[in-house]
């Protein structure tokens, strides 16, 4: 779903109250849910990349609204995986010895919520669950904990990262050739993208559903959202957890961070924004389902949720500015490109 020039007026002029207007067009559907959308050149870029649970990615020419390139992402075969595990056997055994069994459920979560969370991630164990696009590279995470690196231009698999024992929920690659992965196995791992080695493991007591990294000249920080409703702030240079606080009243699903706020969405339909200096909280009330995607542009917050809508909020006043409808299932991802807002969904459309 995309909203074009109408939003350019709202984004930069903010004249008058915005009105709901139907989307202009849909891009051709994938064969399964849209997991991720990415614009390599930002808001004005004319290229969009979509990653789907159908094990494919597509590169779109947004001026022509056509697929420029698409590739099927091929997992290692069971025999290839077994060989790779044998190569990493010593390393994996050492990790297993150091791993302490921890309670994976929070008594603060209702049994119904826990059941729904686990039901959501059940699958073939080989399904794609996360994407990360950087430069000429794609990283994919799978339900069984496997991570693969592919060439964006050719679709060729270049490397495999083995270590996680649960579904990969989020991946972030940084310019210093590191990959950060968040998993249902209650850990966050830091990988060397070139060597394929795991350099650091942050172990927590609950599945990690979302991560966001803030890179500055003198700091490198991560914000992680967990199933136990908490948000953790991690100093990646010092390799220490700086702070932990309850971000929502239910499991955290997505995090978006700016210089001023940490925006948190999840199984609680109320989105919260935490002031990074004062820790005062703003609430954005209006969604009727789980919140899966958050995006900030200027003074506005965009949110996509299980209620099939994209909502637009004024960040400071928390006022609901607009509601965008058109999807037939939950909205999973948001991205700005070509002067437009694009949304991906479980209904397989963009």
C-alpha positions in Angstrom: 0.0 0.0 0.0 1.4 3.4 -0.9 0.4 7.0 -0.2 2.0 9.5 -2.5 1.9 13.3 -2.9 -0.9 13.7 -0.4 1.5 12.8 2.3 4.2 15.1 1.1 1.9 18.0 2.0 1.3 16.5 5.4 4.9 15.6 6.1 6.4 19.0 5.2 3.6 21.5 5.5 1.2 20.1 8.0 -1.5 22.5 6.8 -5.0 21.5 8.1 -6.2 18.2 9.4 -5.2 15.2 7.3 -8.0 13.1 5.7 -8.0 9.4 5.0 -7.5 8.7 1.3 -7.4 5.3 -0.3 -4.0 3.9 -1.4 -3.2 4.4 -5.1 -2.0 0.9 -6.0 -0.6 -2.4 -4.8 2.6 -3.9 -6.0 2.4 -7.5 -7.2 1.9 -10.0 -4.4 4.6 -12.3 -3.0 3.5 -15.9 -2.4 3.7 -15.5 1.4 3.8 -12.8 4.1 6.0 -9.7 3.6 8.6 -9.7 6.3 10.7 -6.7 5.5 10.9 -3.6 3.2 14.0 -1.6 2.6 14.9 1.5 0.6 18.7 1.5 -0.1 18.7 5.2 -0.9 16.2 6.5 1.6 13.1 8.6 1.3 13.7 9.8 -2.2 15.3 6.6 -3.6 13.5 4.9 -6.5 14.4 1.4 -5.5 12.6 -0.8 -3.0 13.6 -4.3 -1.8 11.0 -6.6 -0.3 11.8 -9.8 1.6 9.1 -12.5 2.1 8.4 -15.7 4.0 8.2 -17.3 0.5 12.0 -17.4 0.6 12.4 -14.7 -2.1 13.4 -11.1 -2.3 12.4 -8.7 -5.0 14.0 -5.4 -6.2 11.4 -3.0 -7.4 11.8 -0.1 -9.8 9.4 2.3 -8.2 9.2 4.7 -11.1 7.9 1.9 -13.4 6.3 0.0 -10.5 7.8 -3.2 -11.9 10.0 -5.9 -10.6 13.6 -5.2 -11.6 15.1 -8.4 -10.2 14.0 -11.3 -8.0 15.8 -14.3 -6.5 14.9 -17.4 -4.6 17.0 -17.7 -1.4 18.2 -21.4 -1.1 18.9 -22.8 2.4 21.8 -25.2 2.9 20.7 -28.8 2.4 20.5 -31.1 5.5 23.8 -32.6 4.5 25.5 -29.2 4.1 24.2 -28.1 7.5 25.5 -31.3 9.1 28.9 -30.7 7.6 28.9 -27.1 8.8 27.9 -28.1 12.3 30.8 -30.6 12.5 33.1 -27.8 11.5 31.8 -25.7 14.4 31.4 -28.7 16.8 34.0 -27.6 19.3 32.8 -24.1 19.5 29.1 -25.2 19.9 30.0 -27.7 22.6 31.8 -25.0 24.6 28.7 -22.7 24.3 26.4 -25.5 25.4 28.6 -26.1 28.5 28.4 -22.4 29.4 24.7 -22.1 28.8 22.5 -22.2 31.9 18.9 -23.4 31.6 16.6 -20.5 32.3 12.8 -20.0 32.6 11.5 -19.0 29.2 8.1 -17.8 30.4 7.1 -14.8 32.5 4.5 -15.2 35.2 3.4 -11.7 34.3 2.3 -12.9 30.8 -1.1 -14.5 30.7 -1.2 -18.2 29.7 -3.3 -17.1 26.7 -0.7 -14.6 25.6 2.2 -17.1 26.0 0.2 -19.7 23.9 -0.4 -17.1 21.2 3.2 -16.1 21.1 4.5 -19.6 20.8 1.8 -20.5 18.3 2.8 -17.6 16.1 6.4 -18.9 15.7 5.5 -22.5 15.0 6.3 -23.5 11.5 8.4 -25.8 9.3 11.6 -24.8 11.3 13.0 -24.0 7.9 10.9 -20.9 7.2 12.4 -17.4 6.8 11.6 -15.3 9.8 13.9 -12.2 9.4 15.7 -10.2 6.8 18.5 -7.6 6.8 19.7 -5.6 3.8 23.0 -3.8 3.7 25.0 -2.7 0.7 25.2 -5.6 -1.8 24.3 -8.2 0.9 21.2 -9.8 2.3 21.1 -11.7 5.6 18.2 -14.0 6.3 17.2 -15.6 9.6 15.2 -18.8 9.9 12.8 -20.4 12.4 15.4 -23.0 13.4 18.0 -20.4 14.3 20.1 -20.6 11.1 21.4 -17.3 9.5 22.6 -17.1 5.9 24.3 -14.4 3.9 23.4 -13.9 0.2 24.6 -11.7 -2.6 22.0 -9.1 -3.4 22.7 -9.0 -7.1 23.0 -12.7 -7.8 21.1 -14.4 -4.9 24.1 -16.7 -4.3 24.5 -17.9 -0.8 27.9 -16.8 0.5 28.1 -17.7 4.2 26.2 -19.5 7.0 26.2 -18.5 10.7 25.4 -21.3 13.1 24.8 -21.0 16.9 21.3 -19.9 17.7 18.8 -22.6 18.8 15.6 -20.7 18.3 13.7 -18.6 15.8 15.6 -15.5 14.5 13.4 -12.5 15.2 15.6 -9.6 14.1 18.9 -8.9 12.3 21.0 -5.7 12.0 24.2 -5.4 10.1 26.6 -2.4 10.7 29.3 -0.7 8.7 32.0 -2.2 10.8 31.3 -5.7 9.4 29.3 -7.0 12.3 25.9 -8.7 12.4 23.6 -8.6 15.4 20.9 -11.3 15.8 18.0 -11.6 18.2 16.4 -15.0 18.9 13.8 -16.9 20.7 16.6 -18.8 22.4 16.9 -15.9 24.8 20.1 -14.4 23.4 21.5 -11.7 21.2 24.6 -12.6 19.2 27.3 -10.5 17.6 28.9 -12.0 14.5 31.9 -11.1 12.3 30.2 -11.0 8.9 33.5 -11.8 7.1 34.8 -14.6 9.3 31.4 -16.0 10.3 32.4 -16.3 13.9 30.3 -15.4 16.9 32.2 -12.8 18.9 29.9 -12.1 21.7 26.6 -13.5 23.2 24.2 -11.5 25.4 22.1 -14.0 27.4 18.8 -12.9 28.8 15.9 -14.7 30.5 13.3 -14.3 27.7 13.0 -14.4 23.9 14.3 -11.3 22.2 11.8 -10.0 19.6 13.3 -6.7 18.4 16.6 -4.8 18.4 17.6 -1.3 17.3 21.2 0.0 17.2 22.2 3.7 17.6 25.6 4.5 16.2 27.3 7.8 17.2 30.9 9.0 17.2 31.5 8.2 20.9 28.9 5.4 21.5 27.4 2.3 20.1 24.2 1.3 21.8 21.5 -1.3 21.3 17.9 -1.3 22.5 16.3 -4.8 22.8 12.7 -5.6 23.3 11.8 -8.9 25.1 8.8 -11.1 25.6 8.8 -10.2 29.3 7.6 -6.7 28.4 11.0 -5.2 29.1 13.4 -3.0 27.1 17.2 -3.4 27.6 19.7 -0.7 26.7 23.1 -2.3 25.9 26.5 -0.6 25.6 28.0 -2.6 22.7 31.5 -1.1 23.2 31.7 -2.0 26.9 29.5 -5.2 26.3 27.3 -4.4 29.3 23.6 -3.9 29.9 23.2 -0.3 31.0 19.5 -0.3 32.0 16.3 -2.3 31.9 12.7 -1.1 32.2 9.2 -2.3 31.5 8.4 -0.9 28.1 4.8 -2.2 27.7 2.1 -4.1 29.7 2.6 -7.1 27.3 5.3 -8.6 25.1 7.4 -6.1 23.1 7.4 -6.8 19.4 9.1 -3.7 17.8 11.3 -0.8 18.7 12.1 2.4 17.0 14.7 4.8 18.5 15.4 8.5 17.9 17.8 10.9 19.7 14.9 11.8 22.0 12.6 8.8 22.3 12.4 5.0 22.4 9.2 4.0 20.7 7.9 0.6 21.8 5.1 -1.5 20.2 3.9 -5.0 20.8 1.2 -7.3 22.0 -0.2 -4.3 23.9 -2.1 -2.2 21.3 -1.0 1.0 23.1 2.3 2.3 21.7 4.6 4.0 24.2 7.4 6.5 23.7 10.0 6.8 26.4 11.9 10.0 26.8 15.6 9.0 26.9 16.6 11.7 29.3 13.6 11.9 31.7 12.1 8.4 31.1 8.7 10.1 31.0 6.2 8.1 28.9 3.8 9.2 26.1 1.0 6.9 24.9 -0.5 6.5 21.5 -3.9 4.9 21.8 -5.9 3.7 18.8 -4.8 0.4 17.5 -7.0 -2.7 18.0 -4.4 -5.3 17.7 -0.7 -6.2 18.1 1.7 -3.5 16.8 4.4 -5.0 14.4 6.0 -1.9 12.8 7.1 1.6 13.8 8.7 4.3 11.7 9.5 7.9 12.4 9.7 10.8 9.8 10.1 14.3 11.1 7.5 15.0 13.8 5.3 12.0 13.0 5.2 8.4 14.1 3.8 5.7 11.7 2.6 2.4 13.0 1.5 -0.8 11.4 -0.6 -3.4 13.3 -2.6 -6.6 13.4 -5.8 -4.6 12.9 -4.8 -4.2 9.2 -4.2 -0.4 9.5 -1.3 2.0 9.3 -1.8 4.9 11.7 -0.1 8.3 11.7 0.6 10.1 14.9 1.9 13.5 16.0 4.8 12.6 18.2 4.6 15.4 20.7 0.9 15.7 21.1 0.2 11.9 20.6 -2.8 13.0 18.4 -3.9 10.5 15.8 -3.5 12.3 12.5 -4.6 9.7 10.0 -5.6 6.1 9.5 -4.6 4.3 6.3 -6.7 1.3 5.3 -6.5 -1.3 2.5 -4.7 -4.3 3.7 -6.6 -7.6 4.3 -4.3 -8.8 7.2 -1.9 -7.4 9.7 0.7 -4.8 8.6 4.2 -6.2 9.2 6.6 -3.6 7.8 6.9 0.1 6.8 9.3 2.0 4.6 9.7 5.3 2.9 10.9 5.5 -0.7 10.3 7.5 -3.9 8.4 10.2 -1.8 5.9 7.5 -0.7 5.1 5.4 2.3 5.1 1.6 1.5 3.6 -1.0 3.8 4.0 -4.8 3.7 1.5 -7.3 5.2 0.7 -10.8 6.1 -1.8 -10.6 3.2 1.3 -10.9 0.9 0.9 -7.4 -0.7 2.8 -4.2 -0.7 
